[in-house]
Amino acid sequence: MLISVIVPTCNRNDLLSKCLDMLSPSAQTIEDAYEVIVTDDSEANLAKSLIQENYKWAKWIQGPKRGPAANRNAGAGQASGEWLVFIDDDVLPDKKLLDTYKNAIAQYRESLAFEGAILPDDWTLLEKDMSECPINTEGSCFWSANVCINASLFKQINGFDEGYLIAAQEDQQMKIDIETATSKKIRFLKECVVIHPVRFTTIFKQIRKINIASKNFCLYALKNKKLLGYSSFIGFASSQFKLHLINTLRLIKTGKMKNSLVALIWLIYGVPTNATNYLLMRNKIKG
């Protein structure tokens, strides 16, 4: 059984190097052969020379430059393995990552997809204002920083949905597609770990991405409205208002004033934007 590890990257050679150091044959404990494919979406093919000079055991391919979903799909299209492991270029995979996935594949033969844990590199930083980091300690996320899927199933569901505009919801969509195709919940492997850096964002960056994040989420909501319980436009709008109101109040209680301000802007501006985009996109789909 061959495992193909797909690492999409774009202009982050410093982080990619650290990730590949932990994926090297000398670092991973798995005894079986595996392949690592780096699919590079940077305009200048920035990672090409890095791979060819320092990581000759990995395969570099040029990405399609159509966003993260398309970049992952491009890597999968070049893979030879029966199983595909997707991790992000900014994570540090545990040395037992591939061995753990291999053992789970052998143990849980009925499972065709797995998700691993995503942990922050510093838990204390998460207590600070405007810190951000995806964390998966319980499963039911299927965030593409650390997932594994059978290659045949990946082809059956047509990979990651390239209709999504940014790196959000496309992996949640794949979770739905997998569970619909297999009629089974995706198995979570808490011992299969990658470490993700905690970063800090700004109010300006968060406000600037509201419009595209809104369109991305509305696409997800419309594609899965029955599953998500959006029986009507009023139901969608009211649920969004309630969600963002609760989030705003929760953040205010934590004393994170910048985070609270962003949440308040989402409540005042983002929720109406969601409602507008939902209507426009629904009408477009109907038309």
C-alpha positions in Angstrom: 0.0 0.0 0.0 1.4 3.3 -1.1 0.5 6.6 0.7 0.8 9.8 -1.2 1.2 13.0 0.9 0.0 16.1 -0.8 1.3 19.5 0.4 -0.2 22.5 -1.3 2.0 25.6 -1.0 2.1 29.2 -2.1 4.9 31.7 -1.3 5.8 30.1 2.1 9.1 28.4 1.6 10.2 29.1 5.1 7.3 27.2 6.6 7.3 24.6 3.8 10.9 23.7 4.7 10.0 23.0 8.3 7.1 20.9 7.2 9.2 18.9 4.8 11.9 18.3 7.4 9.3 16.5 9.5 8.0 14.5 6.5 11.5 13.3 5.4 12.2 9.5 5.4 14.7 10.1 8.2 12.0 11.8 10.4 8.9 9.6 9.8 8.8 6.3 11.6 6.8 4.5 8.8 8.8 1.6 7.3 6.8 1.4 4.1 7.6 3.6 1.1 5.5 6.7 0.6 5.6 9.7 -1.7 5.4 13.4 -1.0 4.0 15.8 -3.7 4.4 19.5 -3.3 2.0 21.4 -5.5 3.1 25.0 -5.9 0.6 27.8 -6.6 3.0 30.7 -6.4 3.3 32.8 -9.6 7.1 32.4 -9.7 7.1 28.7 -8.9 9.0 29.7 -5.7 9.2 26.2 -4.2 10.6 24.5 -7.3 14.3 25.1 -6.6 13.8 24.5 -2.9 12.5 21.0 -3.6 15.0 20.1 -6.3 18.0 21.3 -4.3 17.1 20.3 -0.7 14.3 17.7 -0.8 15.0 15.5 -3.8 12.9 12.7 -2.3 9.8 14.9 -2.8 8.1 15.7 -6.1 7.4 19.3 -7.1 4.6 20.1 -9.5 3.3 23.4 -10.8 -0.1 24.3 -9.3 -3.1 25.5 -11.5 -3.2 28.9 -9.7 -7.0 28.7 -9.2 -7.1 28.6 -5.5 -6.5 26.1 -2.7 -9.1 23.5 -3.7 -7.7 23.3 -7.3 -4.2 23.2 -6.0 -5.0 20.2 -3.8 -6.8 18.5 -6.6 -3.8 19.0 -8.9 -1.5 17.3 -6.3 -4.0 14.4 -6.1 -4.0 14.1 -9.9 -0.3 13.4 -9.8 -0.4 10.9 -6.9 0.3 7.2 -7.3 -0.9 6.1 -3.9 -4.0 4.2 -2.9 -4.4 6.6 -0.1 -4.0 10.4 -0.1 -2.9 12.4 3.0 -3.4 16.1 2.8 -1.5 18.5 5.1 -0.9 22.2 4.9 2.5 23.7 4.2 2.6 25.5 7.6 2.1 22.5 9.9 4.6 20.3 11.6 3.6 16.7 11.2 4.3 14.3 14.1 7.0 11.7 13.3 4.4 9.0 13.7 1.8 10.7 11.4 2.1 8.4 8.4 2.6 5.2 10.5 -0.5 6.1 12.4 -2.5 6.6 9.3 -1.1 3.3 7.8 -2.1 1.4 11.0 -5.6 2.9 11.0 -6.2 2.0 7.4 -5.3 -1.6 8.2 -7.3 -1.7 11.4 -10.5 0.1 10.3 -10.9 -1.5 6.8 -14.5 -0.3 6.6 -13.4 3.4 6.8 -12.4 5.2 3.7 -11.5 8.5 5.2 -9.8 9.7 8.4 -9.1 13.1 10.0 -6.2 13.7 12.5 -5.8 16.2 15.3 -4.6 19.8 14.7 -3.0 21.3 17.8 -1.6 24.9 18.3 2.2 25.4 18.8 1.4 27.5 21.9 -1.8 27.2 23.8 -1.1 30.4 25.8 -1.0 32.5 22.7 -4.7 31.6 22.0 -5.7 33.6 25.1 -4.4 36.8 23.4 -6.6 39.2 21.4 -6.7 38.6 17.6 -4.9 35.3 17.8 -6.1 32.6 15.4 -5.4 28.9 14.8 -7.5 26.0 13.6 -7.8 23.4 16.4 -9.2 19.9 16.0 -9.2 17.8 19.1 -12.5 16.0 18.8 -13.1 15.4 15.1 -16.2 16.2 13.0 -14.1 19.0 11.2 -12.3 17.3 8.4 -10.0 20.3 8.0 -7.5 19.7 5.2 -4.5 20.6 7.3 -4.6 16.9 8.4 -6.8 14.4 6.6 -6.5 11.1 4.8 -8.9 9.7 2.1 -8.9 6.6 -0.1 -7.8 7.7 -3.6 -10.7 5.9 -5.3 -13.3 7.6 -3.1 -11.5 10.9 -3.7 -12.1 10.4 -7.5 -15.6 9.3 -7.0 -16.6 12.5 -5.2 -14.6 14.6 -7.7 -12.1 15.8 -5.1 -12.3 19.2 -3.4 -15.0 21.5 -4.8 -13.3 24.2 -6.8 -16.3 26.4 -6.8 -15.4 27.8 -3.4 -13.6 31.1 -3.5 -11.2 30.9 -0.5 -9.7 28.3 1.8 -12.9 27.8 3.8 -15.8 25.5 3.5 -14.3 23.4 0.7 -13.0 20.8 3.2 -16.4 21.0 5.1 -18.0 20.3 1.7 -15.8 17.3 1.2 -16.8 16.0 4.6 -20.4 16.1 3.5 -19.6 14.5 0.2 -17.7 11.7 1.8 -20.3 10.9 4.4 -23.0 11.1 1.7 -21.1 8.7 -0.6 -20.2 6.2 2.1 -23.2 6.6 4.5 -20.6 6.6 7.3 -19.1 9.1 9.7 -15.4 10.0 9.1 -13.2 8.4 11.8 -11.1 10.7 14.0 -7.6 9.7 15.0 -6.6 11.8 18.0 -3.1 10.3 18.0 -2.5 11.4 14.4 -1.1 14.9 15.1 0.1 18.0 13.3 1.1 21.2 15.0 -0.2 24.4 13.6 1.3 27.9 14.4 -0.8 30.4 16.2 -0.9 33.7 14.2 -2.2 37.1 14.9 -4.5 39.0 12.5 -5.7 42.6 12.4 -9.0 44.3 12.5 -8.5 45.6 9.0 -7.7 42.2 7.5 -10.8 40.7 9.2 -13.1 43.4 7.9 -11.6 43.3 4.4 -12.4 39.7 3.9 -16.0 39.9 5.1 -17.4 40.1 1.5 -15.6 37.2 0.0 -16.0 35.1 3.2 -19.8 35.8 3.0 -20.1 34.7 -0.6 -18.1 31.6 0.2 -20.3 30.7 3.2 -23.5 31.4 1.2 -22.4 29.0 -1.5 -21.9 26.4 1.2 -25.3 27.2 2.8 -27.1 27.0 -0.6 -25.4 23.7 -1.6 -26.3 22.1 1.7 -29.4 24.0 2.8 -31.4 20.8 3.6 -28.7 19.3 5.6 -28.0 22.5 7.5 -31.7 23.1 8.2 -32.1 26.3 6.1 -35.7 25.6 5.0 -36.2 29.2 4.0 -34.5 32.6 3.5 -36.0 33.8 6.8 -34.6 30.7 8.5 -31.1 31.3 7.1 -31.1 35.0 8.0 -32.4 34.5 11.6 -30.0 31.7 12.3 -27.1 33.9 11.1 -28.2 36.7 13.3 -28.5 34.4 16.3 -25.1 32.8 15.6 -23.2 36.1 15.3 -25.0 37.6 18.3 -24.0 34.8 20.5 -20.4 34.9 19.2 -20.3 38.7 19.9 -21.5 38.4 23.4 -19.2 35.5 24.1 -16.2 37.5 22.9 -17.2 40.5 24.9 -17.2 38.3 28.1 -13.6 37.2 27.3 -12.4 40.8 27.3 -10.8 40.5 23.9 -11.8 43.9 22.7 -10.4 43.7 19.1 -12.0 40.3 18.5 -15.3 41.7 20.0 -15.2 44.6 17.6 -14.7 42.3 14.6 -17.6 40.2 15.8 -19.8 43.2 16.2 -19.0 44.4 12.7 -19.9 40.9 11.5 -23.2 41.2 13.4 -24.0 44.7 12.0 -22.6 44.4 8.5 -21.7 40.8 7.9 -25.1 39.3 8.7 -27.0 41.6 6.2 -24.2 40.9 3.7 -24.8 37.2 4.2 -28.6 37.7 3.7 -28.0 39.7 0.5 -25.5 37.3 -1.0 -27.8 34.4 -0.1 -30.7 35.9 -2.0 -28.6 36.9 -5.0 -26.9 33.6 -5.3 -30.1 31.7 -4.7 -31.8 33.6 -7.6 -28.7 33.1 -9.8 -28.8 29.3 -9.1 -32.5 29.2 -9.9 -32.0 31.2 -13.0 
